[in-house]
């Protein structure tokens, strides 16, 4: 509830201090719920101590953002209003799909057009972005420089790291680690629980796993080629093409040996998985 709601039912004099006092008094009761300031208003939420007990019954209500979505939304938050081209220049990759996804989730919004040739759209964060992040206003975020330094220190489990960047599912990433197909800084990881960051050199089948420099390829598969890597038992496979043989990127658009058509290749695992889900409507 925002402060406008409280002004309608309470005396507005010294209202903010009184609301803070009410919230502090309530939180001290230890009722399993607490009041927090978020997005310029107040929200009643479950205590973190009860999360493990309640999650089996209610599950995770909030969809976790991918690394690309977190990075893009953070850039918009710090640089708003900002155009997509300016976002791309900071990230070093095309962000059109990620921006569209953030718009669909109401985390960002269009706030106008920049007065330059082409008049590109300007993007800013929404009130829901503050609520999602659990902050009251943008000033509570770390500085842009602090965020960039923090980004390089963020650690992920190796299987999650691979799934986000290679197109493998988490289960397939576990299998790749178990089969000895993965190297971290030249060594075999002990298991899928090993923590890595973008500073680590991670190889899958001898090829470097992307550190965020994504590519997106549209490929026309002719008749007479198996949509697969590895031994085709006498038939040509995707490894017939050197650029695919060397990198073995994930793909969407599996076609039969006798079929021809479009296949999308990318090292952006989140993008490939979204392509394979009908409800994403890409």
C-alpha positions as CSV (number, residue, x, y, z in Angstrom):
1,X,0.0,0.0,0.0
2,X,1.4,3.4,-0.9
3,X,1.4,6.5,1.3
4,X,-1.6,8.0,-0.6
5,X,-3.8,5.3,0.9
6,X,-2.7,6.1,4.4
7,X,-3.2,9.9,3.9
8,X,-6.9,9.2,3.1
9,X,-7.6,7.5,6.5
10,X,-5.0,9.0,8.9
11,X,-4.1,12.6,9.9
12,X,-1.4,13.6,7.4
13,X,0.7,15.5,10.0
14,X,3.9,13.7,10.8
15,X,2.4,10.7,9.0
16,X,5.6,9.1,7.7
17,X,7.2,8.9,11.2
18,X,4.1,7.5,12.7
19,X,3.9,4.8,10.0
20,X,7.5,3.8,10.6
21,X,6.8,3.6,14.4
22,X,3.7,1.4,13.7
23,X,5.8,-0.9,11.5
24,X,8.6,-1.2,14.0
25,X,6.1,-2.0,16.8
26,X,4.4,-4.6,14.7
27,X,7.7,-6.3,13.6
28,X,8.8,-6.6,17.2
29,X,5.8,-8.8,18.0
30,X,7.3,-11.8,16.1
31,X,4.1,-12.9,14.6
32,X,5.7,-14.6,11.5
33,X,4.9,-11.5,9.4
34,X,6.6,-8.2,9.2
35,X,6.0,-4.8,7.5
36,X,8.7,-3.5,5.2
37,X,9.1,-0.3,3.2
38,X,9.2,-1.0,-0.5
39,X,8.6,0.9,-3.7
40,X,7.5,4.1,-1.9
41,X,4.9,2.2,0.2
42,X,4.5,-0.5,2.8
43,X,4.1,-4.3,2.3
44,X,3.3,-7.1,4.7
45,X,5.5,-10.1,4.0
46,X,6.3,-13.5,5.6
47,X,9.4,-13.6,7.8
48,X,12.4,-15.2,6.1
49,X,12.7,-17.7,9.0
50,X,9.4,-19.3,7.8
51,X,10.4,-19.5,4.2
52,X,11.8,-23.1,4.3
53,X,8.7,-24.3,6.2
54,X,6.2,-22.7,3.9
55,X,7.8,-23.1,0.5
56,X,6.9,-26.9,0.1
57,X,3.2,-25.8,0.4
58,X,3.2,-22.7,-1.7
59,X,6.3,-23.0,-3.9
60,X,8.3,-20.1,-5.4
61,X,5.8,-17.4,-6.5
62,X,8.5,-15.1,-8.0
63,X,10.1,-16.2,-11.2
64,X,13.9,-15.8,-10.9
65,X,15.4,-13.6,-13.6
66,X,18.2,-14.9,-15.8
67,X,21.7,-13.4,-15.6
68,X,21.0,-11.5,-18.8
69,X,17.8,-10.1,-17.5
70,X,19.4,-9.0,-14.2
71,X,22.2,-7.4,-16.0
72,X,20.0,-5.5,-18.5
73,X,17.5,-4.3,-15.8
74,X,20.4,-3.1,-13.6
75,X,21.9,-1.1,-16.5
76,X,18.4,0.5,-17.1
77,X,18.1,1.2,-13.4
78,X,21.4,3.0,-13.2
79,X,21.3,4.8,-16.6
80,X,17.6,5.5,-17.1
81,X,16.2,6.8,-19.3
82,X,18.2,4.8,-21.8
83,X,17.8,3.4,-25.3
84,X,18.3,-0.2,-26.3
85,X,21.3,0.7,-28.4
86,X,23.0,2.3,-25.4
87,X,22.2,-0.9,-23.4
88,X,23.8,-3.0,-26.1
89,X,26.9,-0.8,-26.1
90,X,27.3,-1.4,-22.3
91,X,26.6,-5.1,-22.4
92,X,28.4,-5.8,-25.7
93,X,25.6,-8.0,-27.0
94,X,22.1,-7.5,-28.6
95,X,19.6,-7.0,-25.8
96,X,16.3,-6.7,-27.8
97,X,15.0,-10.1,-26.6
98,X,15.9,-9.3,-23.0
99,X,14.3,-5.9,-23.1
100,X,11.1,-7.3,-24.6
101,X,11.0,-9.9,-21.8
102,X,11.5,-7.2,-19.1
103,X,8.7,-5.2,-20.6
104,X,6.4,-8.2,-20.5
105,X,7.2,-8.7,-16.8
106,X,6.5,-5.1,-16.1
107,X,10.0,-4.5,-14.7
108,X,10.7,-1.7,-17.2
109,X,8.5,0.6,-19.2
110,X,8.8,3.0,-22.2
111,X,9.1,6.6,-21.0
112,X,9.5,8.4,-24.3
113,X,11.8,8.8,-27.3
114,X,15.3,10.2,-27.5
115,X,15.7,13.3,-29.6
116,X,18.2,11.9,-32.0
117,X,17.9,10.5,-35.6
118,X,15.5,7.6,-35.6
119,X,14.0,8.7,-32.3
120,X,14.7,5.4,-30.4
121,X,12.5,4.4,-27.4
122,X,13.7,5.3,-23.9
123,X,13.4,2.8,-21.1
124,X,13.1,3.2,-17.4
125,X,12.3,0.9,-14.4
126,X,8.8,0.6,-12.9
127,X,7.5,0.7,-9.4
128,X,7.2,-3.1,-9.6
129,X,11.0,-3.3,-10.3
130,X,11.5,-1.7,-6.8
131,X,9.1,-4.1,-5.3
132,X,10.7,-7.1,-7.0
133,X,14.1,-6.0,-5.8
134,X,12.8,-5.3,-2.3
135,X,14.0,-1.7,-2.2
136,X,12.2,1.6,-1.5
137,X,13.9,3.7,-4.2
138,X,16.7,3.5,-6.7
139,X,19.2,5.2,-4.3
140,X,19.3,2.0,-2.2
141,X,21.0,0.2,-5.1
142,X,24.8,0.0,-5.0
143,X,26.6,2.4,-7.4
144,X,27.1,1.4,-11.0
145,X,30.8,0.9,-10.4
146,X,30.1,-1.2,-7.3
147,X,27.6,-3.3,-9.3
148,X,30.2,-3.9,-12.1
149,X,32.8,-5.1,-9.5
150,X,30.2,-7.2,-7.8
151,X,29.1,-8.8,-11.1
152,X,32.6,-10.3,-11.6
153,X,32.5,-11.8,-8.1
154,X,29.1,-13.5,-8.4
155,X,29.5,-17.2,-8.0
156,X,27.3,-19.9,-9.5
157,X,27.3,-23.6,-9.2
158,X,29.1,-25.0,-12.3
159,X,26.0,-26.8,-13.5
160,X,23.9,-23.6,-13.3
161,X,26.7,-21.6,-15.0
162,X,26.7,-24.1,-17.9
163,X,23.0,-24.2,-18.2
164,X,22.8,-20.4,-18.5
165,X,25.5,-20.1,-21.1
166,X,25.7,-23.3,-23.1
167,X,22.0,-24.2,-23.8
168,X,22.3,-27.4,-21.8
169,X,19.6,-28.3,-19.3
170,X,20.7,-28.5,-15.7
171,X,20.5,-32.3,-15.9
172,X,22.6,-32.4,-19.1
173,X,25.1,-30.1,-17.5
174,X,25.4,-32.6,-14.6
175,X,26.0,-35.4,-17.1
176,X,28.6,-33.4,-19.0
177,X,30.5,-32.8,-15.7
178,X,30.2,-36.4,-14.7
179,X,31.5,-37.5,-18.2
180,X,34.6,-35.3,-17.8
181,X,33.6,-33.0,-20.7
182,X,34.0,-29.9,-18.5
183,X,37.2,-28.1,-17.4
184,X,37.5,-25.2,-15.0
185,X,40.8,-23.4,-15.2
186,X,42.3,-26.5,-16.8
187,X,41.1,-28.9,-14.1
188,X,38.2,-31.3,-13.9
189,X,35.6,-30.0,-11.4
190,X,34.9,-32.3,-8.5
191,X,31.1,-32.1,-9.1
192,X,28.2,-29.9,-10.1
193,X,28.4,-28.1,-6.7
194,X,31.7,-26.4,-7.6
195,X,31.4,-22.6,-7.5
196,X,32.6,-20.5,-10.5
197,X,32.3,-16.9,-11.8
198,X,32.9,-15.1,-15.1
199,X,36.5,-14.7,-14.1
200,X,37.0,-18.5,-14.4
201,X,38.0,-20.2,-17.7
202,X,35.3,-22.8,-18.2
203,X,35.6,-25.2,-21.2
204,X,32.9,-27.6,-22.5
205,X,34.2,-30.2,-24.9
206,X,37.3,-28.0,-25.3
207,X,35.4,-24.9,-26.2
208,X,35.2,-21.8,-24.0
209,X,31.8,-21.3,-22.4
210,X,30.5,-17.7,-23.1
211,X,31.1,-15.1,-20.4
212,X,28.1,-13.1,-21.7
213,X,29.3,-12.4,-25.2
214,X,26.3,-14.1,-26.9
215,X,25.8,-14.9,-30.6
216,X,22.7,-15.8,-32.4
217,X,22.9,-17.6,-35.7
218,X,20.2,-18.5,-38.2
219,X,21.2,-21.6,-40.2
220,X,19.6,-23.2,-43.2
221,X,19.8,-27.0,-42.8
222,X,19.7,-28.8,-46.1
223,X,18.4,-32.3,-46.8
224,X,20.8,-35.1,-46.0
225,X,22.2,-33.7,-42.7
226,X,21.3,-35.1,-39.2
227,X,20.4,-32.4,-36.7
228,X,22.9,-33.7,-34.1
229,X,26.5,-33.6,-33.1
230,X,28.7,-36.7,-32.9
231,X,28.7,-40.0,-34.9
232,X,26.0,-40.0,-37.5
233,X,26.7,-43.7,-38.4
234,X,27.7,-42.9,-41.9
235,X,25.4,-39.9,-42.3
236,X,26.5,-36.2,-42.2
237,X,25.8,-34.4,-39.0
238,X,26.1,-30.7,-37.9
239,X,29.8,-31.4,-37.4
240,X,30.1,-31.3,-41.2
241,X,30.4,-27.5,-40.7
242,X,33.6,-26.3,-39.1
243,X,32.1,-23.4,-37.2
244,X,29.6,-25.8,-35.6
245,X,32.1,-28.6,-35.1
246,X,34.4,-26.4,-33.1
247,X,31.8,-24.6,-30.9
248,X,28.9,-27.1,-30.7
249,X,26.4,-24.4,-29.8
250,X,22.9,-25.2,-28.5
251,X,20.1,-25.0,-31.1
252,X,16.4,-24.9,-31.5
253,X,14.6,-26.3,-34.5
254,X,15.4,-30.0,-34.7
255,X,14.7,-31.3,-38.2
256,X,14.7,-34.8,-39.7
257,X,17.5,-36.1,-41.9
258,X,15.3,-35.7,-45.0
259,X,14.0,-32.3,-44.0
260,X,15.3,-28.8,-44.7
261,X,14.6,-25.6,-42.9
262,X,15.7,-23.0,-40.3
263,X,17.7,-23.8,-37.2
264,X,18.6,-21.2,-34.6
265,X,22.0,-21.6,-32.9
266,X,23.2,-19.6,-29.8
267,X,25.4,-19.9,-26.7
268,X,22.6,-18.0,-24.8
269,X,21.1,-20.9,-22.9
270,X,18.1,-18.9,-21.6
271,X,17.2,-17.8,-25.1
272,X,17.3,-21.3,-26.5
273,X,15.1,-22.6,-23.7
274,X,12.6,-19.8,-24.3
275,X,12.5,-20.7,-28.0
276,X,11.6,-24.2,-27.1
277,X,8.6,-23.2,-24.9
278,X,5.4,-22.5,-26.7
279,X,4.0,-20.3,-23.9
280,X,6.9,-17.8,-24.5
281,X,5.3,-16.9,-27.8
282,X,8.6,-15.9,-29.5
